[in-house]
Amino acid sequence: MEELALLQSVDMHSIKAAEKLRSQNSVCSAIQVSIGTGRHNPNEEYFSQSALAKFAVPTADTRKLINAAGQALRRIYRKGPHYAKAGVMLLDISQANTMQGHLFQERNSEKAITLMNTVDQLNRLYGRRAVFFASEGCDQQWAMKRQRMTQAYTTRWEDLPVVR
């Protein structure tokens, strides 16, 4: 994966993680980004790296998570290796309504919370990625290929065999 594809992948993972946080009414205090090459390529040395970004105020705001993840990725990205994996991990997760306040730190604004809830609501109503962040990319060529995926006969109508 090249740098742009890695960034899109990390952003997509950050967005999904933020959606899950909000669905649980949770916030996180840090995000860890990790990238790595494939372990099984005999022509290339294995390389793996991760970086942590902390938030002054715990958040579930997708925009803040994407920004922090992008900065962390830029710190660890090295030109050259063929990256096969990228991921994010949210750390220090707590309930949004039990956050400890600080005197001089700004809280998550009501406008930001309303915006994120509206985006989630639209995506639930009109389907995944009905509203999405541009940093995710429109054409995700880095996404997992599914040409040889086993059929899911028990969970997808399209995969049921047809008898004629």
N, C-alpha and C positions, 0 to 999 in steps of 0.2 A: 504494500500500500504506500502511496505517496503521501506527502504532508497534508494536502487538501482532503484526500480520502480519509486519512486518520482523523483529521479535525471533524469531518462530517460524522464519522462513526462515534467519536467521543461525545459530540453534541447530541446525537440521537440517543445514546445511552443516558446522558445527563437529563434529557427531556423526559424519557420514560421513568427515570428514578424520581424526578420532581413530581410527575403525575402520581406516582405511588405514594410519595410523601403526603401530598395534599389529600389523597383519598383516605389516608389514615389520620388526617388532621395532625401531622407531625412536621417537624423542622429538623434540619441538620446543622451542625457547627463546622463541618469540614467535608471536603471532597478529595478523594485520592484518584489520580489518573494513572493507569498503567498501560504500557505498550510492550510488545515483544515480537521477536522473529519466531519462525517455526522451529521446533526442537528437532525435527526429523529430516532436515535438509543437510546432506553430507557435504555440500559445496559451500555452506555458509556457517560461520560461527554463531552460536546461540547468543542473543542479546535480549535483555529484559531490563526495564527501568520503570520507576514509578515516582510520582511527585504528589505532594500534599498541598492543598490550599485551604486556609482557615477563614471563617467568616467572623467578623466582629460581633454580629448579631445573628443567631441561628435563623435560617431561612428555608423556605420551600419555593422561592421565586425562581422560575426556570431561567430567567434572564441572568440572574446573579450566578446560578450554577453553571450555565454555559460559559459565561465570561471567565469565571475562576478555573473551569476545566480547560479552556483554551489557553490561558496563561500557564497553567501547569504543564500542558502538553508542549508548549513552546520551550519550556525549560529543559525537558528531557529528550526532545526529538533530536536525532542524529541523522544527517544525510548519509545515504549509503545502504544500510541494511534493508532487506525486503521484509517489512513488518507484516505479520500474519494475524496479530491479535491486538485489540485495544479495548479497554474497559474502564469503568468508573466504579467507585465504592463510596457510599455516603457514610460518614462517621459521626459519632456522638448524636444519635437520633433521639429526640425527645418529643413529648406532646406539645403542640403549639400553645395550648392554654396554660401550661405550667412553666413557661419560660421565665427565667430569673432576669429581672430588669436591671439596667445599669443607669446611673445618673446622667452620664454624658454621651451615651450611645443612642443613635436614632433607632426607632422600632420599625418593623415592617409596616409600610403605609397601607391604609385601607384601599387606596386606589390600586396598588400593586396586587393585593390579595384579591380584589374584585376582578381585575384583569385576568389573573391566572385562573380563577374559578370560571370565568366566562369562556376562556379558551378550552378548558376541560369539558365544560358543558356542551359547547359546539361540537367538539370531537366525539363526545358520547352520542350526541343527537344525529350527526351527519356522517359518522364513521371516522376511523383513525386517519390522521393527517388531513382532515378537512381544513383545519387551520394549523399551519406549522411554521416553524422558525426557518428563515432563509438559510441559516448556517447548517441546517440538516441536509440541504441540497435537494434538488428536484429529481435528479437522476442518480440514484445511489448504486453505482457500479461496484462498489466495495461490498455490497450486501451479500449474504450467504446465497450460494447457488442452490436451487432446489430441483434440478432436473431428475435426480435419481432418488427423490424422497419417497419413502414407503407410503402407500395410501393409508388414509385414516378412515377405514370403513365404518367405525363406530361413532365418529364425531363430525364427518363432513358428508353431506348429501351427494356432492359431486363425485365422491370416490366410491360410492356404492356400485357394485357390478350390475349391469343391465342384462336381463334375460329376455330373449326375443323368441 
